[in-house]
Amino acid sequence: MQENNHASSGASNDDISNYISVDEMAKMLSIARVTAYQLTKTKGFPCFYIGKRIIIPLNSFHKWADDQANQKSEILMK
């Protein structure tokens, strides 16, 4: 029986951290979960779905966030 373990498959923790969840993004930005979920619905936000789970590519997220900062964007204004 073959084990499904990252060490034996050659995958490292760096490979795993290329993607984050909405909860992880919320923690990174110090925002509420509900706000983070609203953010994923904004036009141009980098994410995709696997079933109902929202996956955020970390590199794309950083680029998107940098672009927002450079434009001094206001997102989810009330």
Buried (B, 14 or more C-beta within 10 A) or exposed (E): EEEEEEEEEEEEEEEEEEBBEBEBBBEBEEBEEEEBBBBBEEEEBBBEEEEEEBBBBBEBBEEBBEEBEEEEEEEEEE
